[in-house]
Amino acid sequence: MTNPSFKQDMLPRFNTIEPTHIEPLIRELLDANRQKLSALLSQPKPYTWDNLMQPLENMSDDLNKVWSPISHLHAVMESDALRKAYNDTLPLIIEYHTELSQNEKFFDAVSSIANNPDFEKLNPAQRKIIENDIRDFKLAGIHLPPDKKSHVAKLQQQLSQLMTKFSENVLDSTHAYTLHVTDRDKIEGLPLQAVQLAMDNAKQRGLDGYVFTLDYPSYSTAIKFLHNRDLRKTLYGAYSTRASDRGPNAGKWDNTSIMDDILNVRYEIAKTIGFDNYADYSLATKMAKTPNEVLHFLHDLLIRSKPIAENEYKEIQTLAKQLDGVMTLEIWDVAYYSEKLRESTFNFSQETLRLYFPIDNVLHGMFALVNKLYGITIKKEEGIEVWHPHAQFFSIYDDNNELRGGFYTDLYARPHKRDGAWMDECRVRRRINGQGLQYPVAYLTCNFMPPIDNQPALLTHDDVLTLFHEFGHCLHHMLTKVDYPSVSGINGVPWDAIEFPSQFMENFCWEKESLALIAAHYQTGALLPNDLYQKMINAKHFQTGLQMVRQIEFSLFDFRLHLEYAPTTSHLVQTILDQVRKEAAVIPIPEFNRFQHSFAHIFAGSYAAGYYSYKWAEVLSADAYALFEEKGIFDRTTGRSFMENILEIGGVRDPMVSFVTFRGRAPTIEALLHQSGIS
C-alpha cells in the first residue's frame, strides 16, 4: 500500500476565496447545519453517540474547514473588502454557536447520553466530549430563563465585535506610522540587516534615505541599537501609544472606551451566568481552580525574582552613567544600554548570532531535531496553493513512514498582516467514514525580518526561540492520535496547559547538540564557533529577573482586571495597571505609555484572565525538560514517552495526569527557577 501524501484537494483553495462570496456561503452552511440539528433532535430516542454526537462532530468540523482559511486570510492578508466581509460574517458564526449552546432540547439530548448506563462503554475521547459539552452548556447559560439567554447571546455578539475592533485599531495604528530619516549619521549603531530593511522600507514608499516602522522587526532593532537618543524616544513614544489617546495618531484608533466596554461585557456575561466575576468564569475551563491559586502562584514568582530584577536594572543605570553620563535612565534607553551591557559583560550580541541563523538552515535543523526526538520526518511539498509567495507547505511523517499531518509557514513581517507570532488550525484530525483519515494541518505564522537584497532572512536567537515555540504548538496539533475534532490536538486542552508543548521546544535552542543542527554561517556554512556558543550560554540568564517580572506584571494586570472589575469603577484599567506596576515593575514607566491599548492577548485574543498561563505552563515545560537533561536531550525512549503522553493525547486526559504519567511525579516550581537562573 502506498502511503498517502497531501494533495491540493485535501487543503483550502486560498486563491478562490472572494470577499463577496464569504457571507452568503457561511449563511448557507449555517442554515444547513440548523436543519441537520433539527432532524437529529427529531429522531426517535434514545440518543446515542452514533446518531447524535458523531454527526455533530462532523457538522462542526465541516464548518470549521470553511471558516478557518477565511479567518486566516483576515489575519495575514487583510484588505478593506476582506475586513468588511469578515466583520459582516463573524456575528453569524457567533449567533450560531450561541444558539447551539443555549438549545435546551440539544442539552437534554446530550445529557441523556451522559445519564445512560451505556455512557461508560464509550471510549475516553467520546466521554470527554460529552462532559465538556455539558460543562459548556452551563457556561453558556442553559439554565437561564429565555430573556437572560437572549441577553447573553447579545453580549457574546457585542464582545466579538469589540475584540475585532480592538485588533483592527492596533493593526491600523501600527501600519499608519512611519519615521523618515535622511541623515545617515542619525542611524549610527544600527546593524547592517536593519539598515537594509530601513532602506527597503524607504524605497517601497518612493523615498530616499531610511524609513522606520512600528512593525516589530523594524522597531525592536532600532530601539535596541540606535545611538541617537532622540530617535529612540520618538519611536518608543509612537510604539507605546498605538491605538490610544496619546501619541502621533492620538484618538484616531483609540481603544480606551473599547477596553472598558470589553471588560463590562465580560463582567455581564459572567454575572448573568452565575459567577462573581470574569476571572471565576474563565477558570471554569482551566487547570487552576481558584483566583487565590493563580495570585499565590504569581506572587510567589514575584517574591523570588524581583530582587534580582532590581539589581539588573541598577547595572543598566550604572553603565549608562559610565558610558554616556546619562544621569536619568529613560525607558527608551533601557534596551539600548542593556545591549551595551550584554556586549561589555559577555562580549556578545544577538546580532552576531544572526549570521549563523539563516532561515532555511534553521528550519532544516529544527526538522532534523524532531526526527531525533520523535522519529518524525518533515518534507517540503511543492505545488500546494498558498496565499503569499513567502508561504510554504510541509508534510510530516512518523517513523513508520505514515502521514501524520501538515503545516503552512508564513514567517515574515509585511503590511496588512497581524503583528506577533501564532499557530492556528487549518484542519483537525478526524476519522471520516468511507474516506479514511482527515489529517491535521496547522498554520505557523511569525513576523521576522524578511530577506533583503538577495540575502536569506537571518534570524536572531530570540527569533529562533519564537519559531521553536510556535512549532511546538504545531506538533501538539499534528501529532495527535485522537480522531474526534473536539478533543483532537490542542482542542479541549485547558488553556493554562496549552503553552506546555510550545515552551518545552524552546529549551532545545540552547543545547550544543541542537545548535549543531540549526546554526551555520549563511555565507560559509561554518558551524557556530565554540567561543561564540560559550558567550551565548554565559549570557543565557542575562536580565532573566527583568524578563520574569515583566511577564508577572502582564499576568497580574490581566487577572486582577478581570477579577476586580465592576461597572461602578472608573478608570479601572489604568488604576490597576498603575497598582500592579508599583508592586511588580522595576523599570519606571512614563505617564504617556499606553501599553494596555495594544495588549491584544487579553483584549482581542483568548488569554483574558489567562495570561498567567505562560508562566503556569512553563513550570510543566521546565520540569519535563529536566528529564531530558537527565536522560540525554535526544533520548528516544524519553522522546517517545513525551510524544505518547503529551503530544498525542489531545484534550482527552487531564494535563496533570498526563504530566505525572510522563514524569513519574507532580511538577515542582524549582525546575523553572533553575532554568531561569533564579534559584
N, C-alpha and C positions, 0 to 999 in steps of 0.2 A: 504493500500500500504506500502511495506517495504522500508524504506529509504535506498538509495544506500550507499555502503561503498567502499573504494578503493580496487581494485583488481590489481594484477600484470599486467594484460593486458591493464590497463589504464596508465601504467607507463613504463619508459625505462627499458630495459634489459641490464644493465651495463656490465654484465659478457660476453655478446655476442659481445661486441664492439672490433673488431680486427683491429689494426692499418692498416694492409694491405688492409682491405676492405673499409676504410673510403673514400679515393679519388674516387675510381670507383663508390661507392654508391652516393656520392654527385654529381658527374658528371651526373649520370643517372637522379637524381632528378631535377637538374638544366635544363637539356635538355628537360625533360618532361614539366617543367614549362614554358619554352620558347615556346614550341609547343602549350600549352594551351593558353598562352597570345596571340599568333598569331591568333589562332582560335577565341578568344574572340573579338579581334580587327577587324576581317574579317566579323563578323556577321552583318546583316542589322541594320541600325540605326533606332530609336535613342538608344543611350546607356543609361542604367538605373543602379540604384543600384543593382537590382537583376541579370541583365545579364552581368555586368562588375565588380562592386566593391565587391560584396559578393564573387564571385568566386576567386577574387584576395586575399581577406582576408583569404580565405580557403587555397589557394596555399602557401601564406606566412607562415601561421601557421604550415602547414604540413612540410615545410622545417625546420622551427624552432624546431619542435619536434624531428627531427633527429639530427640537428646540436647542440642543447643545451646540451645533455648529453656528446657529444664528447668534446665540449668546456669545460664543467665542469671537466671531467676527466683530461684534459690537465692542469687544474689549481690545482687539488688536488691529482693526482696520476700519475705525469708525468714520462715517460720513454723515452729513446732515440728513440724508434720506434714510440711512440705516438707523440713526438715532431716533428719528421720528417713528419709524416702523417698530423699533424695539419698545419705545415708550407707549405706543398705541396698543401693543400686543401683550406686554407684561401684565397689565391688570386682568386680562382674560385668563392668563395662567394662574394668577393668584386667586381669582374668583373660583376657578375650577377646583383647585386644591382645597380651598376653604369649604366649598360645597361638600367635597368628599369627606373631609374631616369632621363636618357637622351633620352628616347624614345619619339620623338615628336608626333607620332601617338597616343601613350598612353596618353601623356599630353593633346592633343586635345580632346581625348575621355572623360577624367576626367573633363576637362574644360567645355565640352558641357553639362555635367550633372549639373555643378555648375551654368551655364548660363540658364538652362531650368527653366521656371516658376514653374515647379513641385519640384524644389530643396527645397523650403520652406516646402513642405509636408513631407520631410524626417524627421526622428527623430533626436534629437540633436547629438547623437553619430555618425550617418551617415554623417550629415553635417560637423561635426568637422573633421572626417577622410578625407573628400574631401578637406576641407580648408587646412588641414595640408599637404596633398599630393601636392596640387598646390604650397604651400609655399616651400616644399622640392624639387619639380621640379626646381623651380627658384634658390634655393640654390645649386643645382647640376649643374647649367649652361644650362638649357633647351633652353635659349635664345641665346646661343653661336653658332658661326659657327662650322662646323664639326671638323676643325683642333684644335680649342680650347677645344671642348668637348673631343676629344681624349687626349689632354694634361691633362685635369682634371682627366680623367679616369686613366691615367698612374700615376698621382700624388697620387690618392687615393690608388692605389696598393702599391706604394712606401711607403706611410705613414703607411699603415697597417703592412708592413714588418718591418719597422723601429721600430714601437711601440712594436711589438712582440719581436724583438731582444733586445730592451731595457729591457723588462721584464725578458727575459731569462738570460741576463747578471747579473741582480740583483739576481735572483734565484741562479745562478751558483756560484757567488762570495760569497753569503751568506752561502751556504752549503759547500763551499770549505775550509772554515776556522774553525780551532779548536784550543783551548788553553788547553794544557795538564798540569795539576798541580798534583804533588805527595806529596807535603808537606802540611799536614793538617793545620798547623799554618797559611799558606798563605790564607786559605779561611775563616779565622775567621770573624765572623759577619754575615755570610750567613745563612738565615733561613733554618730550617730543610728540608722543601719541596724542596728548591733549592739545598741543599746538596745532597739529594736523587736523584734529577734529574741529577746533575753533575756526581754522581757515576754511575747512569744508563747509561749515555752517554759514560762513560769510558768502562763499561762492554760490551756495544754493539760494541765497537771498539777493544775489546780484550786487554784493558789497565788497569793498576792499577790506583788507585787514582781517579782523578776528571777531567772531560772534560767540558769546556765551549764552547758553540757555539754562532753563531750570530742569531739563532732563537730567536724571541723576548722574550719568557718566560725565557730563559737562560740568555740572555744579560741584559734585563731590571732589573732583580733581582740582578744580580751581580754588575751592575753599581750603584745600589742604596744601597747595604748593605756591600759589601766587604770592610773590614778595610784597606786592602793592596792597597795603592795608586798607586803603580806601575802596579798592575794587572788591576786596573780600567783604567789607562791610556792606557795600551796595548789593552784592549777590546774596549775602545772608539775609539782608532786610527783605529782598524780594521773595526768597525761598520760604522764609519763616512766616510770611504774611499771606501766602497763597489762599485764595478763596475766603478772604476776611474783610474786615472793616478798616484795615490798615494796608500800608504798602503802596506800590506803584499802580495797582488796579483797585484801590480801596472802594469797596461797596459794589463793584461790578458783578462779581460772582461770590457774594458774601454768604457764607454758611452759618452765620451766627444764629439767625432765627430757625434755620433748618435743624441745627443740633438740638435746640430747645424743643422743637416740635417732635423730633425723633424720640427724645427722652420721654416726652409727655405721652406719646402714642404707646411706646413700650410699657410705660407705667400703667396706662389704662388697660392694655391687654392683660397684663399680669394681675391687676386688681380685679378685673371682670371675671377672669378665670378662677380666682380664689387665692392668689398669692399676695403676700405683703408688698412685694417689690419685684422688679425685673430680675434682680440677681438670684432670688429664690427660684423664680420661674426658669431661668437659664440653667441652674444647677440640677434641675429635674432630669436632664439628659446627660449629665457628666459624671466622672468618677468621684470628684469631690462632692460631698453631700450637703454641707452647710457653709454659709458665709464665713463663720468663725474659722473653719478648717482652712479656707483659702487665705484669709487675712493672717492667720497664725503662720502659715507657710511662708508668705511673702515677708512678714516682719522678721521671721527667723533668719531668712536670707539677708535681709537688710542689716540686721544687727551684726552679722558676720562680715559683710562686705563694705559697709560704709566707711569704717576707719581706714581701710586700705585705699578706697577711692579718695578720701580726703588727702592722704599722703601723696597719691599720684597727682592730684591737682596742684599741690604745693610744688611738686617737682617741675610742672609746666610753668608755673609762675616764676620760679627761680630762674629757669633757663631763659624765659622771655626778657627778664630783667638783665641777665648777664649778657645776652647776645645783642639786644637792641635797646636796652634801657627802658623797656615797657614797664611802667610802674603800676598801671591798672590793666590787667588782662581782660579783654572783652571776649565775648563768646565767639566772635568771628576770628579770633586769634587762636582759639584752643586747638583746632585741627592742625593748623599751620605749625604751631610750636610743639604740638605732640609729635608731628612727623620729624621735626628737628631733633626732638629729644630721643626718638627711636633711632635716628641716624647717629647721634652722638653717643648714645649708650651702647648700641649694638652694631654700629657701622653697617646699618641695614635699612633698606627702603623697599616698600611694596613694589615700587616702580622697577626696581632692579629685577624682581621676580617676574615681572610682566613678560620679559624677553623669553622666559622659559615656559610660558603657558599659552602657546598658540592654540586656538580653539579646537582644531581638528585633532591635534595630539592629545589634548585634554579629554576629548570625547572618546577617542580610541582607547586611551589608557583607562578611563572610567569603565568602559565596556570590558576591557581585559580584567580589571579588578573584580567586577561582579562575576565574571566567569570563574575566577579563582575561588571566590566565596561560595557561589551557589551552583556552579556548573552551567550557567546560562550563557547563550551566545546571542549577540546582537548584530543585526545586519542592516545596512542602509538599503532601502528599497527605491528603485528608480521607477518612473512612470506613474507615481502616485500624485494625484492632484493636490496642490497646496494653494494658499491664499496670497503668498508673497514669495518673491524669488529667494529670500533668505530662509524660508521654512523648508524643513526636510522631514522625511518619514523613515522610521526604523521598525523592524520586527524583532521579536525576542523569542528564542527557542530554549528549551530546557536541555538537560544532559542526556535525554533520550531522543533529542532532535525533534521534539514535538512543539508545535507552535503554541505559545502561551499568551501573546498579546503584541501590541504595537504602540508607538507613540510618535507624535509630531514634536519637532523643536522649532521655536521661534525666539532667537536669542538676543537680538539687537534692538536698541532704542531707536525710535523714529516718531515723527509726528502722527497724531491720531491713534496712538497706542497707549493703553493704560500704563502708568508707572509701576515699578516693582517687579516682583518675580512670583510666579504661582504655578501650581499644577491644577488641572481640571479634567473632568471626564469627557470623553467623546463617545465611547461605547463601554458598556458594562458587561462583564461575563454573564452569560445566560445560556441555558440549555434550551434549544428550540426544537420542538417535536418535528421529526422528519427532515430536519436540516442540520442536525449536529449542534456544534457549539458556536455561539457568538463570542468572539474573542475580545477581551477588554482592550481599549485604546485610550491613551491619555494625551493631553496637551501639556508640554513643558515650555513655559514662557519665561523669558528673562529680558532685561534691558541693559545689556552690556554695550561697551563702546564698539561701534561697528568697524568692520575692516575699511581701511582708507588707503588710497594710492597704491592699489595692487598688493598691499601687505595683508597678511591674515589678521583677523581680530586677535589681539593679545590681551589675556585676562590678568587681573591681579589675583593674589592668593585669596582675597576676600571674594572675588568673583567665582573662583573655583569652589569655595565653600558653599556659595549660593547655588551653583549648578548641582553639586552633590546633594544638597538639601532637597531641592525640587525633584531630583531624580529618585531620591529615597521615597518621596510621595508616589512617584510613578511606579516604582517597584511594588509598593504596597497595593496599588491598584491593579497592576498587571499580573502579578504572580499568584493572585488569589485562586483557590480551588473551589470556591463557593459558587454554585450555579444559579443562585437566586439574587436578582439585582438589588433588592432592598438591603441585603447584608453581605453583598459581594464587594471585595476590595476595601475601599475606605468607607463604604456605606454602612451605617449602623454603628460605626466606631464612636465611642464617646469623644467629644471634641477635645477634652484635655488629655486624650491619648493619641490624637491624630498626628501630632508632631513627633512622636516617638521614632518611627522608622526614618523620618527625614533628618532629624538631628543625629541619629545614630550614624548615618552615612558621612556626616561632616568629619567624624573622627579620623577617617582614613586619609584625609587630606594632609595630615601631619606626619604620617609614617614614612620612613625612608623607603621601605619596600613599595609602598603605593606611589610615592613620588617618582620612583624609577620607571613607573609605567606611564605617568601622566605629564612629567616635566621634561622638556627637551628644547634647547635653544632654537628659535624659529628660523635662524639662518644656517647654523652649523649642525644642528641635531645633537649637540653635546648635551649630556645629562647634567642635571643640577649639580654644581660642584659641592664637594663635602663642606668646604668652609662656608659657602652661602647657605647650605642646609642647616648647618650648626647655628649660624646667625639667626635664621628663621625660627629655629626651635628655642634659642635663647630669648627671643622676643615674643614667644607664644603667649605668655601671660602678661605682656605689656598692657597696662591700663585695664586689666581684667576687672578690677574693682569698679572703675568708672562705667564700664560696659554693663556690669551687673546692676548697679544702682539705677542706670538709665532704664533697663528693662523692668525693674521693680517699680520705678516711678510710673511708667506707662500702665503697668498692671494694676497698681493701686488706684491710679486715677480712673481707669475704666471700671474697676469693680466697685469702688466707693460711689462713683457717679450713678451706677445702676442700683446700688443698694440704698442710697440715701435720697434719691430724687423724690420730690413731692411737688405737686402743681403749685403749691403756695410759695415755693422758694424762687427767688430771683437771682440771676447771675450765678447760678449754681455751678455751671461748667468752669468758669474762671475761678470761682471761690474754692472749689475742691482741688483744682489744679494747683492753685497757689498753696493750699494747705499741704498737699502731697509733696510739692517741691520743697517746702520748708522742712518737711520730715525726711525726705529721701534724697533730694538733689544735692549735689556738691558744687556744681558749676552755676554761678549766678546767671539767671535768665532775664533779658531786658523786658521791660514792660510791654513793648510793642509786639513781642513774639506771640504768634497765633498758631502754634503747633497743632492745637486741637482742631483747627478748621480744616486740616488736611489729614486727620487721623482716620483714614478710610477703613482700617482694620475693624474699628468698632462702630463707625457711623455709616459705612457703606458695605461692610462685609459681615462675616459670620462670627466675629470674635467679641461681640457685645457681652460684657460680664464674663469674658472668657479669654482675655488676653494673657492672663496668668498661665494659660495652657502651655505657652512656650517654655516657661521655667518648670512647670509641673512635669511635662513630658521629658524635659532634659534630665530630670532625676532618673527616669526609666532608661533613657538612652545612655547616659554615662555609666550607670551600673551594668547595663547589658554589655557595653563595650569593654568594661573591665574584665569580663570573662574571656573575650578575645585576646586581651592583653596577657591573660594568664596562660591561655592555651596556644597562642600564636594567631596573629591577625588574619591569616589565610587558612586557619584550621578548618578543613572541610566538614568535620563532624559538628563543630560548633556552628559553622555556617548553615549546614543543613537543618540543625535544630532551630536556628533563628528563622530560617525560611518557613519551616513547617509550623512553628508555634506562634510566630508573629506575622509574617508576611502573607501566608496562605490562608489564614483562619478568618479573614474578613471581620465582619461585625457580629459573628455568631457567638463568640465566647467573651466573657468579661475580661478586659485587658489585664487586670491584676492576676487573674487565674492563668492567662497566657504567659505573663511575665514570670510568675513563680514556676510554672512548668518548664520554662526555658532556663531560668537562673537557679532554680532549686531553693529559693527563699524570696522573701519580700524585698523590695528595693530600699536602699538607705540613701540619705542625702549626702553622705560622706564622699561617695564617688564623684558627685557633681562638684563638691567643694575642692576635691583633689584635682579634678580635671580642669577647674578654673584657676588653680593656683592659689586658692583662698585658704585651704587647710594646710 
